[in-house]
Amino acid sequence: MGRFLNELEQLANNTNAAIVYSHHYSKGLQSGKAAIDRSSGAGAWGRDPDAIISVTEHEKENTYTVEFNLRDFKPVQPIAIRVNWPNVTRDNSLNPKALKPPNTHPNIPRPIS
């Protein structure tokens, strides 16, 4: 993966272009991990990019937190967004740090008490 990502970086440098790609998270609810550690597969997916934008489930239904990991730029604070298909809007009334807690996802079995 490192070699592949280095080739992309070389292409960007040689053409003076930006390269944007999308990657998916590993299985399960991701709120228990740092945003940079959520991508599936090789760790290079999280270590190589100069900018990572992560979209993670918020505790409120139909809302998400957007986090920005920027290597060479001034930090940008997370924001919360609301999805009312087909519209996606920023929702300043939500706390972006209120991610959906682990073990509340409908596809994850809950422990029997």
C-alpha positions in Angstrom: 0.0 0.0 0.0 2.9 2.3 0.8 4.3 1.9 -2.7 0.9 2.5 -4.3 0.3 5.7 -2.3 3.8 6.9 -3.1 3.0 6.5 -6.8 -0.1 8.6 -6.3 1.9 11.3 -4.5 4.5 11.2 -7.3 1.7 11.6 -9.9 0.3 14.6 -8.0 3.7 16.2 -7.8 4.6 15.6 -11.4 1.2 17.0 -12.7 0.8 19.7 -10.0 -2.6 18.2 -9.3 -4.5 17.2 -6.2 -5.7 13.6 -5.9 -8.8 12.8 -3.9 -9.9 9.2 -3.1 -12.5 7.6 -0.9 -11.9 4.7 1.5 -14.1 2.8 3.8 -14.0 2.1 7.5 -13.4 -1.4 9.0 -16.4 -3.3 10.2 -18.4 -2.2 13.2 -19.2 1.1 14.9 -16.1 3.4 14.7 -16.8 5.9 17.5 -14.4 4.1 19.9 -11.4 4.8 17.6 -9.5 8.0 16.7 -10.6 9.3 13.3 -7.2 8.5 11.7 -7.4 4.9 12.8 -10.9 4.0 11.4 -9.9 3.1 7.8 -10.0 -0.5 6.8 -6.9 -2.4 5.9 -3.3 -1.2 5.9 -2.3 1.6 8.3 -0.9 3.5 5.4 -4.4 4.6 4.5 -4.5 6.7 7.7 -0.8 7.7 7.8 -0.1 8.8 4.2 -2.7 11.4 3.3 -2.1 15.1 3.9 -5.8 15.6 4.6 -8.4 13.1 5.9 -12.1 13.9 6.2 -14.0 11.4 8.3 -17.8 11.0 8.6 -18.9 9.1 11.6 -22.4 8.4 13.1 -23.6 10.9 15.6 -25.7 9.9 18.6 -28.8 11.6 17.1 -30.6 9.8 14.3 -29.8 11.0 10.7 -26.8 13.0 11.9 -23.1 12.6 11.5 -19.9 14.2 12.8 -17.3 15.3 10.2 -13.7 15.4 11.4 -10.7 16.8 9.7 -7.1 15.5 10.1 -4.9 18.0 8.3 -1.1 17.5 8.2 0.1 20.8 6.9 -2.8 23.1 7.6 -4.3 25.0 10.5 -6.6 22.6 12.5 -10.3 22.7 11.7 -12.8 21.8 14.4 -15.2 18.9 13.9 -18.8 19.8 12.7 -22.1 18.0 12.9 -24.3 17.5 9.8 -27.9 16.5 9.5 -29.1 14.4 6.5 -32.6 14.9 5.3 -32.3 13.3 1.9 -31.4 14.7 -0.5 -30.2 17.6 1.6 -27.2 17.6 3.9 -26.8 20.6 6.2 -24.5 21.7 9.0 -26.3 21.6 12.3 -24.7 24.0 14.9 -27.1 22.9 17.6 -25.4 19.5 17.9 -22.2 18.7 19.8 -19.9 17.1 17.2 -18.1 15.2 19.9 -21.4 13.2 20.7 -20.6 10.2 18.5 -22.9 7.2 18.6 -21.6 5.1 21.5 -20.3 1.5 21.0 -22.8 -1.4 21.2 -25.7 0.7 20.2 -25.6 -0.1 16.5 -28.6 -2.2 15.4 -26.3 -4.8 13.7 -24.1 -5.4 16.8 -25.5 -7.9 19.2 -26.0 -6.6 22.8 -24.7 -8.6 25.8 -27.4 -10.4 27.7 -27.6 -9.2 31.3 
